[in-house]
Amino acid sequence: YGGVYSSEWFFSKILHCRRTSPEVFEAAYLWVELADWIPAMLTGTEHPDRLTVGICAAGHKAMYNEAWGGYPDAEFLAALDPKLAELRARLRPKAYPVDRAVGGLTEAWARRTGLPAGIPVAVGAFDAHLGAVGAGVAPGALVKIIGTSTCDITVVPKDHELPDIPGLCGIVEGSVIPGYYGLEAGQSAVGDIFHWFVSYIRPLGRAGTHEALAQAAARLKPGESGLLALDWNNGNRTILVDQRLTGLLLGQTLYTTPAEIYRALVEATAFGALTIIQRFEEYGVKIERVIACGGIAEKNPFVMQIYADVLGRPIRISRSAQTCALGAAIAGAVAAGKRAGGYDTIPEAQRAMTGLKPKGFHPNPQAHAIYQELYPLYRALHDAFGTREWHGNLYHVMKRLIEIRNRVRQ
């Protein structure tokens, strides 16, 4: 976790319930992630003594680690609240990867779904992690699931020694593909920021749709607006892990237009994406290719081109528009095994079931050059407002934005 545990995660939510709704906390015997509950429900294994939990949720959100004996021990949890120590004894003793079955589909759910009773149901995992599987994640490939927020997933072979990487949402063995470490990062808001501007600010009334603003913003050159934003309207997930950060828009004048603001917000999320890739590579995790999936990747070429221009890397789009469902199907096929018509490993199933669309997004060299000038200004704001350690002066930021703006407009 890079030394920071998020308020979004398992024990944080339980502790919040303990403090704000103690009667609910006292009535609960066990706390279960939805990704674990659905497979249990489908297989009739909901009883706490029969429940199977996945390493994905347990590892990334609840600090489960086989080398530590599973979940954090009672002494650690008691330091937060003695009642958490009591809960520790009721948590499941082992967590499993997605290549094994929880059990068989019950007769009742077979009738509801139209599937054969008894077919294997794989261990559960989070949507984004299975989306990465469905998009073809592999060593060197970063899968960006881009929608209302983003989740960034890559994998590293487990025989590769990894340092703690500050700001990541966990480095968990087997959480994405068995035999590999799963590395998760992300942004707390991306599409939600664009939606906020269009639906709450409503700069052009009913005429200010995403399509209209994107068309107008696409006619602008990088740096032309003189604007720079921070993409923290819903806090920062990676690399700062701080929900008490907020958005920022810098460089407005009496002539700033809605399209300029819209583009600046998109660029801010792209700068946030670049910050995540740089964090991976600073700690020895080389990102050789970027694969995008999710609603924005499917529907908004304007956003994806800006991402390619900011990152300075080609971005390919997953062939499947439903990568999370495809990843779950891959897990099911591997849980069934080759003898039952499936596959024996996740990579084998990926080779047969995943792919990329022929058309991708390639960086424009001129645009990338301007973004290379703008990114240090973004990073100065990022570090100044987001870290305690920063020492410096922001006097130059506005002046530099104006210089770039004037040069681009000539």
C-alpha positions as CSV (number, residue, x, y, z in Angstrom):
1,Y,0.0,0.0,0.0
2,G,3.0,2.3,0.0
3,G,2.4,3.1,3.7
4,V,-1.1,4.6,3.4
5,Y,-4.4,2.9,3.9
6,S,-7.4,4.5,2.2
7,S,-10.7,5.5,3.8
8,E,-12.3,3.7,0.8
9,W,-11.2,0.2,2.0
10,F,-12.4,-2.7,4.1
11,F,-11.3,-2.0,7.6
12,S,-11.9,1.8,7.2
13,K,-15.5,1.1,6.3
14,I,-16.0,-1.3,9.2
15,L,-14.5,1.2,11.6
16,H,-16.6,4.0,10.3
17,C,-19.7,1.8,10.9
18,R,-18.5,1.0,14.4
19,R,-18.2,4.7,15.1
20,T,-21.3,6.0,13.4
21,S,-23.8,3.1,13.6
22,P,-22.7,0.9,16.5
23,E,-26.0,-1.0,16.6
24,V,-25.4,-2.1,13.0
25,F,-21.8,-3.1,13.8
26,E,-23.0,-5.1,16.8
27,A,-25.6,-6.9,14.8
28,A,-23.1,-8.0,12.1
29,Y,-21.3,-11.3,12.5
30,L,-19.1,-11.0,9.4
31,W,-18.3,-8.4,6.8
32,V,-18.1,-9.6,3.2
33,E,-17.1,-7.9,0.0
34,L,-19.7,-8.0,-2.8
35,A,-17.2,-9.8,-5.1
36,D,-17.1,-12.7,-2.6
37,W,-20.9,-12.6,-1.7
38,I,-22.2,-13.1,-5.3
39,P,-20.2,-16.3,-5.9
40,A,-21.3,-17.6,-2.5
41,M,-24.9,-16.8,-3.2
42,L,-24.7,-18.6,-6.6
43,T,-23.3,-21.7,-5.1
44,G,-25.2,-21.8,-1.8
45,T,-22.0,-21.3,0.3
46,E,-23.1,-18.1,2.1
47,H,-22.7,-19.5,5.6
48,P,-19.7,-17.9,7.3
49,D,-18.0,-21.2,7.8
50,R,-18.3,-22.2,4.1
51,L,-17.6,-18.8,2.5
52,T,-14.8,-18.5,0.1
53,V,-13.0,-15.2,-0.2
54,G,-10.9,-14.0,-3.1
55,I,-7.3,-12.8,-2.8
56,C,-8.2,-9.8,-4.9
57,A,-10.5,-8.1,-2.4
58,A,-8.7,-9.5,0.7
59,G,-5.3,-8.4,-0.6
60,H,-6.0,-5.0,-2.1
61,K,-8.5,-3.8,0.4
62,A,-8.0,-5.7,3.7
63,M,-4.2,-6.1,3.9
64,Y,-4.4,-9.9,3.6
65,N,-0.9,-11.4,3.0
66,E,-0.1,-15.1,3.2
67,A,3.4,-14.3,4.5
68,W,1.9,-12.4,7.4
69,G,-0.6,-15.2,8.3
70,G,-3.5,-13.7,6.4
71,Y,-5.3,-10.6,7.6
72,P,-3.6,-8.1,10.1
73,D,-3.4,-9.8,13.5
74,A,-5.7,-9.1,16.5
75,E,-3.1,-7.0,18.3
76,F,-2.8,-4.6,15.3
77,L,-6.6,-4.3,14.9
78,A,-7.1,-3.8,18.6
79,A,-4.9,-0.7,18.5
80,L,-7.6,0.8,16.2
81,D,-10.6,-0.6,18.2
82,P,-10.9,-3.7,20.4
83,K,-14.0,-4.7,18.6
84,L,-12.0,-5.1,15.4
85,A,-9.8,-7.6,17.2
86,E,-12.9,-9.6,18.0
87,L,-13.9,-9.6,14.3
88,R,-10.5,-10.8,13.3
89,A,-11.2,-14.3,14.7
90,R,-14.3,-14.6,12.5
91,L,-12.6,-13.7,9.2
92,R,-11.8,-16.5,6.8
93,P,-8.5,-18.2,7.3
94,K,-7.5,-18.3,3.6
95,A,-8.1,-16.3,0.4
96,Y,-7.9,-17.7,-3.1
97,P,-7.2,-16.6,-6.7
98,V,-9.8,-16.6,-9.5
99,D,-8.6,-19.8,-11.2
100,R,-10.4,-22.1,-8.8
101,A,-14.1,-22.8,-8.2
102,V,-16.1,-21.7,-5.2
103,G,-18.6,-24.5,-6.0
104,G,-21.3,-25.4,-8.5
105,L,-24.3,-23.4,-9.5
106,T,-27.3,-24.2,-7.4
107,E,-30.5,-25.6,-8.9
108,A,-32.4,-22.4,-7.9
109,W,-29.9,-20.1,-9.7
110,A,-29.7,-22.5,-12.7
111,R,-33.5,-22.0,-13.2
112,R,-33.1,-18.2,-12.9
113,T,-30.1,-17.9,-15.2
114,G,-30.9,-20.7,-17.7
115,L,-27.4,-22.2,-17.1
116,P,-26.8,-25.8,-16.3
117,A,-26.9,-26.7,-12.6
118,G,-23.5,-27.6,-11.1
119,I,-21.3,-25.7,-13.5
120,P,-18.3,-24.3,-11.7
121,V,-18.5,-20.7,-10.3
122,A,-15.1,-19.1,-10.0
123,V,-13.7,-17.2,-7.0
124,G,-14.8,-13.6,-7.1
125,A,-12.6,-10.5,-7.8
126,F,-13.2,-6.8,-8.4
127,D,-14.6,-5.6,-11.7
128,A,-11.5,-3.7,-12.7
129,H,-9.1,-6.5,-12.0
130,L,-11.1,-8.9,-14.1
131,G,-11.5,-6.1,-16.7
132,A,-7.7,-6.1,-16.9
133,V,-7.8,-9.8,-17.5
134,G,-10.4,-9.3,-20.2
135,A,-8.3,-6.6,-21.8
136,G,-5.2,-8.8,-22.0
137,V,-3.1,-7.6,-19.1
138,A,0.4,-9.1,-19.0
139,P,3.9,-8.0,-17.8
140,G,4.8,-4.7,-19.3
141,A,1.1,-3.9,-20.2
142,L,-0.9,-1.3,-18.2
143,V,-4.6,-1.6,-18.5
144,K,-6.5,1.6,-17.9
145,I,-10.2,1.0,-17.1
146,I,-11.5,4.5,-17.8
147,G,-15.0,5.6,-16.8
148,T,-16.4,7.7,-14.0
149,S,-13.1,7.0,-12.3
150,T,-10.1,5.0,-13.4
151,C,-8.4,1.8,-12.2
152,D,-4.9,1.1,-13.5
153,I,-3.7,-2.5,-13.4
154,T,-0.5,-4.3,-14.3
155,V,1.2,-7.5,-13.3
156,V,4.7,-8.6,-12.5
157,P,6.0,-12.2,-12.3
158,K,6.1,-13.3,-8.6
159,D,9.8,-14.2,-8.9
160,H,10.6,-10.5,-9.6
161,E,11.6,-8.7,-6.5
162,L,9.4,-5.6,-6.0
163,P,9.9,-2.7,-3.6
164,D,7.1,-1.0,-1.8
165,I,5.7,1.6,-4.2
166,P,4.3,4.6,-2.4
167,G,0.7,5.5,-3.3
168,L,-0.4,2.2,-4.9
169,C,-3.6,0.4,-3.9
170,G,-1.7,-2.7,-3.0
171,I,0.8,-5.1,-4.5
172,V,-0.9,-8.5,-4.1
173,E,0.3,-11.9,-5.3
174,G,-2.4,-13.6,-7.4
175,S,-4.9,-10.8,-7.3
176,V,-5.2,-10.5,-11.1
177,I,-3.4,-13.6,-12.5
178,P,-2.1,-16.5,-10.4
179,G,1.7,-16.6,-10.3
180,Y,2.0,-12.8,-10.7
181,Y,1.8,-9.8,-8.5
182,G,-1.2,-7.6,-9.2
183,L,-0.4,-3.9,-9.0
184,E,-3.4,-1.5,-8.7
185,A,-3.5,2.3,-9.0
186,G,-6.2,4.7,-10.1
187,Q,-7.9,8.1,-10.1
188,S,-10.9,8.8,-7.9
189,A,-12.7,10.8,-10.6
190,V,-12.3,11.1,-14.3
191,G,-15.6,10.9,-16.2
192,D,-17.3,12.2,-13.0
193,I,-15.3,15.5,-13.4
194,F,-16.5,16.0,-16.9
195,H,-20.0,15.1,-15.8
196,W,-19.8,17.7,-13.0
197,F,-18.9,20.4,-15.4
198,V,-21.6,19.5,-17.9
199,S,-24.4,18.7,-15.5
200,Y,-23.8,20.9,-12.5
201,I,-22.1,24.0,-13.9
202,R,-24.0,23.7,-17.2
203,P,-22.0,26.4,-19.0
204,L,-24.1,26.4,-22.1
205,G,-27.4,25.2,-20.7
206,R,-29.0,22.4,-22.6
207,A,-26.7,23.0,-25.6
208,G,-23.6,22.3,-23.4
209,T,-23.5,18.5,-24.0
210,H,-20.4,16.4,-23.7
211,E,-20.4,16.1,-27.5
212,A,-20.7,19.8,-28.1
213,L,-18.0,20.7,-25.6
214,A,-15.7,18.0,-26.9
215,Q,-16.1,19.2,-30.5
216,A,-15.3,22.7,-29.5
217,A,-12.4,21.7,-27.2
218,A,-10.9,19.5,-30.0
219,R,-10.4,22.6,-32.1
220,L,-8.1,24.1,-29.5
221,K,-4.4,23.5,-29.5
222,P,-2.6,22.2,-26.3
223,G,-1.6,25.2,-24.2
224,E,-3.9,27.6,-26.2
225,S,-6.3,28.2,-23.3
226,G,-3.6,29.2,-20.7
227,L,-5.5,27.0,-18.2
228,L,-4.2,24.3,-15.9
229,A,-6.3,22.1,-13.6
230,L,-5.8,19.6,-10.8
231,D,-8.0,16.5,-11.2
232,W,-8.9,16.1,-7.5
233,N,-12.6,16.9,-7.5
234,N,-13.1,13.6,-5.6
235,G,-9.8,13.5,-3.8
236,N,-6.6,11.7,-5.0
237,R,-6.3,7.9,-5.1
238,T,-2.9,7.5,-6.6
239,I,-0.2,8.6,-5.9
240,L,-1.2,10.8,-2.9
241,V,-4.0,8.6,-1.4
242,D,-5.7,11.6,0.1
243,Q,-9.5,12.1,0.0
244,R,-9.2,15.6,1.5
245,L,-7.8,17.1,-1.6
246,T,-10.0,19.1,-4.0
247,G,-10.0,20.3,-7.6
248,L,-8.3,23.4,-8.8
249,L,-8.5,25.5,-12.0
250,L,-5.8,28.0,-12.7
251,G,-5.3,30.6,-15.4
252,Q,-8.9,31.9,-16.0
253,T,-9.4,35.3,-17.6
254,L,-12.4,37.4,-18.5
255,Y,-12.3,35.6,-21.9
256,T,-12.1,32.0,-20.8
257,T,-14.6,29.8,-22.6
258,P,-16.5,26.6,-21.5
259,A,-14.6,24.6,-24.2
260,E,-11.3,25.8,-22.8
261,I,-12.3,24.7,-19.3
262,Y,-13.6,21.3,-20.5
263,R,-10.3,20.7,-22.3
264,A,-8.3,21.7,-19.2
265,L,-10.3,19.2,-17.1
266,V,-9.6,16.4,-19.6
267,E,-5.9,17.4,-19.7
268,A,-5.7,17.3,-15.9
269,T,-6.9,13.7,-15.8
270,A,-4.4,12.8,-18.4
271,F,-1.6,14.5,-16.3
272,G,-2.8,12.4,-13.4
273,A,-2.6,9.3,-15.5
274,L,1.0,10.2,-16.5
275,T,1.9,10.7,-12.8
276,I,0.7,7.1,-12.1
277,I,2.8,5.7,-15.0
278,Q,5.9,7.6,-13.8
279,R,5.4,6.2,-10.2
280,F,5.4,2.7,-11.6
281,E,8.5,3.3,-13.6
282,E,10.3,5.2,-10.8
283,Y,10.2,1.9,-8.8
284,G,11.3,-0.4,-11.6
285,V,8.0,-1.5,-13.1
286,K,8.4,-0.8,-16.8
287,I,5.3,0.1,-18.7
288,E,5.8,-0.9,-22.3
289,R,2.3,-0.5,-23.7
290,V,-1.0,1.0,-22.6
291,I,-4.4,-0.7,-23.2
292,A,-7.6,1.2,-22.4
293,C,-11.1,-0.1,-21.9
294,G,-14.3,1.2,-20.3
295,G,-17.0,3.7,-21.3
296,I,-14.7,6.6,-22.1
297,A,-12.2,4.5,-24.0
298,E,-15.1,3.1,-26.1
299,K,-17.0,6.4,-26.7
300,N,-14.8,9.4,-26.5
301,P,-11.9,9.6,-29.1
302,F,-11.3,13.2,-28.1
303,V,-10.3,12.2,-24.5
304,M,-8.2,9.2,-25.7
305,Q,-6.2,11.4,-28.2
306,I,-5.4,13.8,-25.4
307,Y,-4.2,10.9,-23.2
308,A,-2.0,9.6,-26.0
309,D,-0.6,13.1,-26.5
310,V,0.1,13.7,-22.8
311,L,1.5,10.2,-22.2
312,G,3.6,10.3,-25.3
313,R,2.7,6.6,-25.9
314,P,0.3,4.8,-28.2
315,I,-2.9,3.6,-26.6
316,R,-4.7,0.5,-27.8
317,I,-8.4,-0.2,-27.1
318,S,-9.6,-3.6,-25.9
319,R,-11.5,-5.5,-28.6
320,S,-14.3,-6.3,-26.1
321,A,-16.6,-3.5,-24.9
322,Q,-17.4,-5.6,-21.8
323,T,-13.9,-6.5,-20.5
324,C,-15.0,-7.0,-16.9
325,A,-17.6,-9.6,-18.0
326,L,-15.1,-11.1,-20.4
327,G,-12.5,-11.4,-17.6
328,A,-15.1,-13.1,-15.4
329,A,-15.9,-15.5,-18.2
330,I,-12.1,-16.2,-18.5
331,A,-12.0,-17.0,-14.8
332,G,-15.0,-19.3,-15.1
333,A,-13.4,-21.1,-18.1
334,V,-10.2,-21.6,-16.1
335,A,-12.1,-22.8,-13.0
336,A,-13.8,-25.4,-15.3
337,G,-10.5,-26.5,-16.8
338,K,-9.5,-27.8,-20.2
339,R,-11.2,-31.2,-19.6
340,A,-14.5,-29.5,-19.3
341,G,-14.0,-27.3,-22.4
342,G,-12.2,-24.5,-20.7
343,Y,-8.6,-23.6,-20.2
344,D,-5.9,-24.6,-17.6
345,T,-4.4,-21.1,-17.1
346,I,-5.4,-17.4,-17.3
347,P,-2.8,-16.5,-19.9
348,E,-3.8,-19.5,-22.1
349,A,-7.5,-18.3,-21.9
350,Q,-6.4,-14.7,-22.6
351,R,-4.7,-15.7,-25.8
352,A,-7.8,-17.4,-27.0
353,M,-10.5,-15.0,-25.8
354,T,-9.0,-11.4,-25.8
355,G,-7.7,-9.0,-28.4
356,L,-7.3,-5.4,-29.4
357,K,-9.2,-3.2,-31.9
358,P,-7.2,-2.5,-35.1
359,K,-7.3,1.3,-34.6
360,G,-5.6,2.9,-31.6
361,F,-4.5,6.4,-30.7
362,H,-1.0,7.6,-31.4
363,P,0.7,10.7,-29.9
364,N,0.9,13.9,-32.0
365,P,4.6,14.9,-31.6
366,Q,3.8,18.7,-31.6
367,A,1.0,18.3,-29.0
368,H,3.3,16.0,-26.9
369,A,6.0,18.7,-27.0
370,I,3.6,21.3,-25.5
371,Y,2.4,18.9,-22.9
372,Q,6.0,18.2,-21.9
373,E,6.2,22.0,-21.0
374,L,2.8,21.9,-19.2
375,Y,3.3,18.8,-17.1
376,P,6.1,20.3,-14.9
377,L,3.6,23.1,-14.0
378,Y,1.0,20.5,-13.2
379,R,3.5,18.6,-11.1
380,A,4.5,21.8,-9.2
381,L,0.8,22.3,-8.3
382,H,0.4,18.6,-7.5
383,D,3.3,18.6,-5.1
384,A,2.7,22.0,-3.6
385,F,-1.0,21.2,-2.6
386,G,-0.7,17.5,-2.2
387,T,2.5,16.9,-0.2
388,R,3.9,18.1,3.1
389,E,7.5,17.7,1.9
390,W,7.2,20.3,-1.0
391,H,9.3,23.4,-0.7
392,G,9.3,25.9,-3.5
393,N,7.7,28.9,-5.1
394,L,4.7,28.9,-7.4
395,Y,5.3,32.5,-8.7
396,H,6.3,31.2,-12.1
397,V,3.3,29.0,-12.8
398,M,0.8,31.7,-14.1
399,K,3.5,33.5,-16.0
400,R,4.7,30.4,-17.7
401,L,1.1,29.4,-18.7
402,I,0.7,32.8,-20.3
403,E,4.0,32.5,-22.1
404,I,3.0,29.1,-23.5
405,R,-0.5,30.4,-24.4
406,N,0.8,33.4,-26.3
407,R,3.3,31.4,-28.2
408,V,0.8,28.7,-29.2
409,R,-1.7,31.4,-30.4
410,Q,0.7,33.1,-32.7
